Amino acid sequence: MLDDRRFEEWLALFSHNGWYWVPIEADQDNPFDTVSIIYDDRKLLETRIRRLNNPNIHAENPPPRTSRIVGNVILENVDQAAGNYDVVSRFQLVEFRGDKQRLFAGSMRHILRPDDVGFVIEGKRINLVNSDGMLEGITTLL
């Protein structure tokens, strides 16, 4: 969905309490005690999607083209008390905008919860391989 810029459909996969987090430290255990690259609760995710869909957003002009590969998907943990499933995976994402190409890579953790029609995303954590390096502004959803 993200590679096709179907942002609203992607957002609809998140619960009303869903969050999206890109920590700056690989071993960071929460987004509140130190700075993060990105930490969006559901309201901030909705704002981010509105901005990405705005044709006048400078940071997205021209809009990037992306291609991602996700692999090594593993069900790592089932928290029966909370009803959550932790799914971990690895990814590589190529972003091309203007004449510049960037590569993002790392691991992801999705916390999924069953609902009436399938699963919703309670949280998505993206651990970039180079999270502690110099990064230009990231507007692409990872």
C-alpha positions as CSV (number, residue, x, y, z in Angstrom):
1,M,0.0,0.0,0.0
2,L,2.7,2.5,0.9
3,D,4.6,1.9,-2.4
4,D,1.4,2.7,-4.2
5,R,0.7,5.8,-2.0
6,R,-2.5,4.3,-0.6
7,F,-2.0,6.0,2.7
8,E,-5.6,6.1,3.9
9,E,-5.9,2.3,3.4
10,W,-2.6,1.8,5.3
11,L,-3.8,4.0,8.1
12,A,-7.0,2.1,8.4
13,L,-5.0,-1.0,9.4
14,F,-4.1,0.8,12.7
15,S,-6.2,0.7,15.8
16,H,-7.6,3.9,17.2
17,N,-4.8,3.7,19.8
18,G,-2.1,2.7,17.2
19,W,1.4,4.2,17.1
20,Y,4.3,4.3,14.7
21,W,7.8,4.6,16.1
22,V,11.3,4.9,14.7
23,P,13.7,5.0,17.6
24,I,17.1,6.7,17.4
25,E,18.8,4.0,19.6
26,A,18.6,0.3,18.8
27,D,18.0,-0.7,22.4
28,Q,15.6,2.1,23.2
29,D,12.8,0.6,25.2
30,N,10.2,3.5,24.9
31,P,9.7,6.7,23.0
32,F,9.2,8.9,26.0
33,D,12.5,8.9,27.9
34,T,14.7,10.1,25.0
35,V,14.4,11.6,21.5
36,S,13.2,9.4,18.6
37,I,13.5,9.9,14.9
38,I,9.7,9.5,14.6
39,Y,7.0,8.8,17.2
40,D,3.5,9.2,16.0
41,D,0.4,8.3,17.9
42,R,-2.8,7.8,15.9
43,K,-3.6,11.6,15.7
44,L,-0.1,12.4,14.5
45,L,-0.3,9.6,11.9
46,E,-3.6,11.1,10.6
47,T,-1.8,14.5,10.3
48,R,1.1,12.9,8.5
49,I,-1.2,11.2,6.0
50,R,-3.0,14.5,5.3
51,R,0.4,16.2,4.7
52,L,1.5,13.4,2.4
53,N,-1.6,13.8,0.4
54,N,-1.3,17.5,0.1
55,P,0.0,18.4,-3.5
56,N,1.7,21.5,-2.1
57,I,3.9,19.8,0.5
58,H,7.4,21.0,-0.3
59,A,9.2,18.1,1.2
60,E,7.3,15.7,-1.1
61,N,7.9,17.7,-4.3
62,P,8.3,15.7,-6.5
63,P,6.6,12.8,-4.7
64,P,9.0,10.0,-4.1
65,R,8.7,6.6,-5.7
66,T,9.4,3.7,-3.3
67,S,10.0,0.0,-3.5
68,R,10.3,-2.2,-0.4
69,I,11.1,-5.8,0.2
70,V,9.9,-7.4,3.5
71,G,11.2,-10.8,4.5
72,N,12.1,-13.1,7.4
73,V,8.6,-12.6,8.8
74,I,8.3,-14.4,12.2
75,L,5.6,-14.7,14.8
76,E,7.8,-14.0,17.8
77,N,5.4,-13.8,20.7
78,V,1.8,-14.2,21.6
79,D,0.6,-12.3,24.6
80,Q,-2.6,-14.2,25.4
81,A,-3.5,-12.0,28.3
82,A,-3.4,-8.8,26.1
83,G,-4.5,-10.7,23.0
84,N,-1.5,-9.3,21.0
85,Y,0.7,-11.0,18.5
86,D,4.3,-9.7,18.0
87,V,5.5,-10.1,14.4
88,V,9.1,-9.3,13.5
89,S,10.5,-8.9,10.0
90,R,13.4,-7.4,8.1
91,F,13.1,-4.8,5.3
92,Q,14.9,-2.9,2.6
93,L,13.3,0.2,1.1
94,V,14.5,2.2,-1.8
95,E,13.2,5.8,-2.2
96,F,13.8,7.8,-5.3
97,R,12.9,11.5,-5.5
98,G,14.2,13.9,-8.1
99,D,17.7,12.7,-9.0
100,K,18.4,11.2,-5.6
101,Q,18.1,7.6,-4.4
102,R,18.2,6.5,-0.7
103,L,18.2,3.1,0.9
104,F,16.6,2.3,4.3
105,A,17.1,-1.0,5.9
106,G,16.4,-2.6,9.2
107,S,14.0,-4.6,11.2
108,M,10.3,-4.0,12.0
109,R,8.0,-5.2,14.8
110,H,4.3,-5.1,14.4
111,I,2.1,-5.6,17.4
112,L,-1.2,-7.0,16.1
113,R,-4.5,-7.5,17.8
114,P,-7.4,-9.5,16.4
115,D,-10.6,-7.6,15.7
116,D,-14.0,-8.5,14.1
117,V,-12.6,-8.9,10.6
118,G,-9.0,-9.8,11.0
119,F,-6.2,-8.0,12.7
120,V,-5.4,-4.3,13.5
121,I,-2.0,-2.8,14.1
122,E,-1.5,-1.7,17.7
123,G,2.0,-0.5,17.1
124,K,4.7,-0.5,14.5
125,R,8.4,-0.1,15.5
126,I,11.1,0.4,12.8
127,N,14.7,-0.2,13.8
128,L,16.9,1.4,11.1
129,V,20.3,-0.1,10.7
130,N,21.8,3.4,10.7
131,S,19.4,5.1,13.2
132,D,22.3,6.7,15.0
133,G,23.9,8.1,11.8
134,M,23.3,11.3,9.9
135,L,19.8,11.1,8.3
136,E,18.3,13.7,6.1
137,G,14.6,14.4,6.8
138,I,12.4,11.4,6.4
139,T,9.0,12.0,5.0
140,T,8.5,8.5,3.5
141,L,6.6,6.1,5.7
142,L,9.0,3.2,6.4
